[in-house]
Each structure stands twice: as structure tokens, then as C-alpha cells.
């Protein structure tokens, strides 16, 4: 099925599955035209996008367990005057997306950075400031809406409380203790080791349905695509700047779910969810930096991520004994699914479901009905084919 997704238009795909019964299965497939740039390997580093939120939530909960933070702390306690309604928005609301804050990635100020044309190094405080320029969407705690601004605020709080950088916190509290040699928080475009090349269609080959302001990525042109690998992800910050590998994420999820990273009380808080779609019991629930969702083969914990050139889903069972990852080296088709050919959405969903089912040691059922892409990228959040965004991002 990975080959089918490549044949449908994905430049490359990495799959890793550990069903808890022995040695993990991992492999990579890539389009022939990409081999001139790099031979894709299953152990290559990858930009994990919004999966970063699970690590940020873990850092917060570690500090909660050390009595340095409380989930009931109002944002104003740590960032006085920086967030509207900051006296009424708690850290828990930031982590589970119930704050009502506008998503900074929908502000056109960010688009040059997202497209790789603005090379500034964004800070958590700057990203937060972009988001809070806009009116809140609703009163704190009354609804759910996926917003990257929540995690810009989380990043700023983490930096304030610890006096350390997010890169240092990820390194010292997660990567080094777990031996994750290829996991880091990116502050610029540099990579640490062998990495997947990420691509998007160039302006000429971008489907007509993609808005004009979102068609032209910076980077080296290759076979109707643009290599966006050297564009900085600093604009994603605490919401999406972590780089990792499928193997490292396997180890991270195993440690997280088994209680190695968090005390039992804090892990229970992470797995306490709020509904993402009112009146939809089949919709995913969002905890603190992680989703839970019912799949055709069983219930899993997971997060997904999208950043130009890179799509990812990482999933686990409740114990961390079973893990799975699907990494795809392109992202625009998830942003504008109606603009791209139906075949790539269908292949995407089939591979994702097959991988999750293999993790749970179950046969994958056929995909029926209209296929949907489900990667929550910088403008959209969906999980396992179920839309969970409470509003629609504006056109460029």
C-alpha cells in the first residue's frame, strides 16, 4: 500500500509497525525521481509537525509532577498581560485546545515563513503575539477548537518556568534519558543526520484549486516539485518543530504510555479527554497533547502532524507495547484535499488504516465511501478520517 501511495503522487513513504510480538517491521518507498536527491531510509530523520504537541504536553506534565506547575494555573500567572482572558484560561485549556484562542497559523503574517520565503527565527512569544492579535473564538472552556496558538503559549510558559530553551528541554528531559539520538527541537533549517527530503508541487504543477498565495514554495525545483527540506520550521515552534524518526517515536511512545516519563497521576491527566465534535460519539477525543480514536481495528492513542514537505501519524496502544508510524514526504494534498486527485486521498487512508490494523494484529477492512485525508497540518486538524476542526480555515 505504500507503493500505491507513491504511485498516486507521494514522493516518499516510511512505515514502521511494532505489534509487540517481536521485531518491528519497517520499510521505505520512494518515487524514482527523488533518488537523485537522496535514498530514503526507514531510519531517516523527519519533521514531525504537530506530533510535537505530545512532547510539549509531556514536559508540562513532568513539571506538574514536580510541583513547579499546576494544570489549574491561569496563563496570567506565568505570562501576565500577554493573553486575552489570561486570568480565565488555564494550562489545561491550552493543552486540550479549549482556550478559544485564534490559531496564529491562519494569520497571513506567517505565510511567507510557512512557504519558506521568510527566514526569520520565530520565538514562542512572537508566535503567541500573532495569535492573540485576533479576537478569541469563544469563552475559555466552553468549546473545543484546534489552535497552534495554545502551544505557542505552552512554549512560552515552559521557557518562563524553567529558564531553558525548548530545544534544551526536549534534549535533557526526553531525548537523552530515552537515548533518542535523532530527536531534537529544530530552531532553524539545519538537520542533525540523514533525513527525508520533503517536497511540494511547484507553482506550475500545483492543482488549480489551491489558493494563489499558497502555491509557490521556496526551494530547489525537481521534476515538477520543490524540495522544501532546507526551509526553516521555526515558525512551528512548540506547536510543531520537533524532528525525529519512526524508531525514536516508537521508543518515546513506549516510555510515555508505560509510565517511564510521567507519574501515574500525570499520565492519567494526559489521557483525560474532551470531545472534539459535539454530538459525535465516534469522533476522536483530545487529551493533553494527544488524541484517542476508534479505528476499524481498535482504539488507539495517537497524534498526527503536517508541515510543508512532511506528513506523519504516530500511534500506540494504551500500554505502549504496540506502536506504528506512517511518514509521507509531502503535505499540500492534506491541506487542500478537494484540489488533488481522489486517488492520493484513497491511498493515504488505506495505508494508514492498514498500518494501524497491523499494529493491533488485525486484518485491515476495505476503505468504503469517499476517502478523506486526515492529517492535522498547519491549518487543519482531523484524525482517522473524522474532521475535528470546529471552524474552517480562511482561503489565502
Residue pairs with C-beta under 8 A, 6 or more apart in sequence:
1 347
1 350
1 351
1 354
2 13
2 15
2 27
2 29
2 351
3 29
4 347
4 350
4 351
5 13
5 29
5 328
5 344
5 347
5 348
5 351
6 12
6 13
6 29
6 30
6 31
7 347
8 341
8 343
8 344
8 346
8 347
8 348
9 330
9 333
9 340
9 341
9 343
9 344
10 31
10 328
10 329
10 330
10 344
10 347
10 348
11 30
11 31
11 33
11 34
11 197
11 198
11 199
11 225
11 329
11 330
12 28
12 29
12 30
12 31
12 34
12 40
12 196
12 197
12 328
12 329
13 28
13 29
13 30
13 326
13 327
13 328
13 329
13 351
14 26
14 27
14 28
14 40
14 42
14 44
14 46
14 196
14 246
14 325
14 326
14 327
15 25
15 26
15 27
15 28
15 42
15 246
15 324
15 325
15 326
15 327
15 351
15 355
16 24
16 25
16 26
16 42
16 246
16 247
16 250
16 323
16 324
16 325
17 24
17 25
17 26
17 323
17 324
17 355
17 358
17 359
18 24
18 25
18 250
18 322
18 323
18 324
18 359
19 322
19 358
19 359
19 360
19 361
20 317
20 321
20 322
21 361
24 247
24 250
24 323
25 358
26 42
26 43
26 246
26 247
27 42
28 40
28 41
28 42
28 44
29 40
30 39
30 40
30 329
33 222
33 223
34 40
34 197
34 199
34 222
34 223
34 329
36 222
37 197
37 222
37 227
38 194
38 195
38 196
38 197
40 196
40 197
40 329
41 194
42 246
42 247
43 182
43 194
43 245
43 246
43 247
44 194
44 195
44 196
44 245
45 182
45 191
45 192
45 193
45 194
45 195
45 196
45 243
45 244
45 245
46 195
46 196
46 243
46 244
46 245
46 246
46 310
46 312
46 327
47 186
47 198
47 233
47 240
47 241
47 242
47 243
47 305
47 307
47 309
47 310
47 312
48 240
48 242
48 243
48 244
48 249
48 305
48 310
48 312
48 314
49 236
49 240
49 304
49 305
49 306
49 307
49 310
49 311
49 312
49 377
49 378
50 148
50 239
50 240
50 303
50 304
50 305
50 306
50 376
50 377
50 381
51 240
51 242
51 244
51 249
51 303
51 304
51 305
51 312
51 314
52 151
52 185
52 236
52 238
52 239
52 240
52 241
52 242
52 305
53 151
53 238
53 239
53 240
53 289
53 290
53 303
54 256
54 289
54 290
54 303
55 170
55 174
55 242
55 252
55 289
56 151
56 154
56 155
56 158
56 166
56 238
56 239
56 289
57 95
57 154
57 270
57 288
57 289
57 290
58 173
58 174
58 256
58 261
58 262
58 270
58 289
59 158
59 169
59 170
59 173
59 174
60 69
60 71
60 91
60 95
60 154
60 157
60 158
60 288
61 262
61 266
61 267
61 269
61 270
61 288
62 173
62 261
62 262
62 266
63 69
63 158
63 161
63 162
64 70
64 71
64 266
64 269
65 262
65 263
65 265
65 266
68 161
68 162
69 91
69 157
69 161
70 91
71 90
71 91
71 92
71 95
71 269
71 288
72 90
72 91
72 92
73 90
73 91
74 86
74 87
74 88
74 89
74 90
75 82
75 83
75 86
75 87
75 89
75 90
75 91
75 94
75 153
75 157
76 83
76 86
76 87
78 156
78 157
78 160
78 161
79 86
79 128
79 153
79 156
79 157
79 160
80 86
82 125
82 128
82 129
82 132
82 153
82 156
83 89
83 101
83 128
83 132
83 153
84 101
84 132
84 135
84 136
85 100
85 136
85 139
85 140
88 139
88 140
88 141
89 99
89 100
89 101
89 140
90 140
90 141
91 154
91 157
92 98
92 288
93 99
93 140
93 141
93 150
94 101
94 150
94 151
94 153
94 154
94 157
95 150
95 154
95 288
95 289
96 144
96 273
96 274
96 286
96 287
96 288
97 144
97 145
97 146
97 147
97 150
97 286
98 140
98 141
98 142
98 143
98 144
98 145
98 274
99 136
99 140
99 141
99 147
99 149
99 150
99 153
100 136
100 137
100 138
100 139
100 140
100 142
100 143
100 145
101 131
101 132
101 136
101 137
101 147
101 149
101 150
101 153
102 131
102 132
102 133
102 134
102 135
102 136
102 137
102 147
102 149
103 131
103 145
103 146
103 147
103 148
103 149
103 379
103 393
104 110
104 127
104 128
104 130
104 131
104 147
104 148
104 149
104 152
105 114
105 148
105 235
105 239
105 378
105 379
106 379
106 393
106 394
107 130
107 131
107 133
107 134
108 213
108 396
109 130
110 130
110 235
111 213
111 214
111 396
112 118
113 119
113 120
113 122
113 232
113 234
113 235
114 235
114 308
114 378
115 214
115 216
115 217
115 218
115 231
115 308
116 217
116 218
116 219
116 228
116 230
116 231
116 232
116 308
117 218
119 232
120 234
121 187
121 188
121 232
121 234
122 234
122 235
122 237
123 237
124 152
124 153
124 155
124 156
124 159
124 166
124 237
124 238
125 156
127 148
127 149
127 152
127 155
127 235
127 237
127 239
128 149
128 152
128 153
128 156
130 149
131 147
131 148
131 149
131 152
132 149
137 143
137 145
137 147
137 390
137 391
138 145
143 390
144 274
144 275
144 276
144 286
144 388
144 390
145 389
145 390
145 391
146 276
146 286
146 376
146 381
146 388
146 389
146 390
148 236
148 239
148 240
148 378
150 239
151 237
151 238
151 239
151 240
152 237
152 238
152 239
154 238
155 166
155 237
155 238
155 239
156 238
158 166
158 169
158 238
159 165
159 166
162 169
164 172
165 185
165 187
166 185
166 237
166 238
166 241
167 184
167 185
167 186
167 187
169 185
170 183
170 184
170 185
170 242
171 184
171 185
174 180
174 183
174 252
174 261
175 181
175 183
175 184
175 248
178 248
178 251
178 252
178 255
178 260
178 261
179 251
180 244
180 248
180 251
180 252
181 193
181 248
182 192
182 193
182 243
182 244
182 245
182 247
182 248
183 242
183 243
183 244
183 245
183 248
183 249
183 252
184 192
184 242
184 243
184 244
185 241
185 242
185 243
186 232
186 233
186 234
186 241
186 242
186 243
187 234
187 241
188 232
188 234
189 230
189 231
189 232
189 233
191 229
191 243
192 243
195 229
195 243
196 229
196 310
196 327
196 329
197 227
197 229
197 309
197 329
198 227
198 228
198 229
198 308
198 309
198 310
198 329
198 330
198 331
199 222
199 225
199 226
199 227
199 228
199 309
199 329
199 330
200 206
200 217
200 225
200 226
200 228
200 308
200 309
200 330
200 331
200 332
201 207
201 224
201 225
201 226
201 332
202 216
202 217
202 221
202 224
202 225
202 226
203 215
203 216
204 224
205 224
205 225
206 215
206 332
207 336
207 339
207 340
208 339
209 336
209 338
209 339
209 340
210 332
210 335
210 336
210 339
211 336
211 395
211 396
212 396
213 396
214 332
214 335
214 336
214 396
217 226
217 228
217 231
217 308
218 226
218 228
218 231
219 226
219 227
219 228
219 229
219 230
219 231
220 226
220 227
220 230
221 227
227 309
228 308
228 309
229 309
231 308
231 309
233 240
233 241
233 307
234 241
236 307
236 378
240 305
240 307
240 378
244 252
246 314
246 325
246 327
249 314
249 323
249 325
250 323
250 325
253 301
253 314
253 316
253 320
253 323
254 260
254 316
254 320
254 321
254 323
255 261
255 320
256 262
256 267
256 316
256 320
257 267
257 301
257 316
257 317
257 318
257 319
257 320
258 319
258 320
259 267
262 270
269 288
270 287
270 288
270 289
270 290
271 287
271 290
271 292
271 301
271 318
272 287
272 288
273 285
273 286
273 287
273 291
273 292
274 285
274 286
274 287
275 283
275 285
276 283
276 284
276 285
276 286
276 291
276 383
276 388
276 390
277 283
277 386
277 387
277 388
277 390
280 386
282 294
282 386
283 386
283 388
284 291
284 292
284 293
284 383
284 384
284 386
284 388
285 291
285 292
285 293
286 388
287 301
289 303
290 301
290 302
290 303
291 301
291 302
291 303
291 304
291 383
292 299
292 300
292 301
292 302
293 299
293 300
293 302
293 383
293 384
293 386
294 384
295 353
295 356
295 357
295 360
295 384
296 353
296 357
296 364
296 365
297 353
297 356
297 357
297 360
297 362
297 363
297 364
297 365
298 317
298 360
298 362
299 318
300 315
300 316
300 317
300 356
300 359
300 360
301 315
301 316
301 317
301 318
302 313
302 314
302 315
302 316
302 383
302 384
303 313
303 314
304 311
304 312
304 313
304 314
304 374
304 375
304 376
304 382
304 383
305 311
305 312
305 313
305 375
305 376
305 377
306 312
306 331
306 334
306 335
306 375
306 376
306 377
306 378
306 380
307 331
307 377
307 378
308 331
308 332
308 378
309 329
309 330
309 331
310 327
310 328
310 329
310 330
310 331
311 327
311 328
311 329
311 330
311 331
311 334
311 375
311 377
312 325
312 326
312 327
312 328
312 375
313 325
313 326
313 352
313 375
314 323
314 324
314 325
315 323
315 324
315 325
315 355
315 356
315 359
316 322
316 323
316 324
317 323
317 359
317 360
322 359
322 360
322 361
323 359
324 355
324 356
324 358
324 359
325 355
326 351
326 352
326 355
328 348
331 375
331 377
332 340
333 339
333 340
333 344
333 345
333 348
333 373
334 348
334 373
334 374
334 375
334 377
334 380
335 377
335 378
335 379
335 380
337 345
337 372
337 373
342 371
345 371
345 372
345 373
346 367
346 371
348 371
348 373
348 374
349 367
349 371
349 372
349 373
349 374
349 385
350 364
350 367
350 371
352 374
352 384
353 364
353 365
353 367
353 384
354 364
356 384
357 363
357 364
357 365
358 364
371 385
372 382
372 385
372 387
373 382
374 382
374 383
374 384
374 385
374 386
375 382
376 382
376 383
376 388
379 393
380 389
380 393
381 388
381 389
382 388
382 389
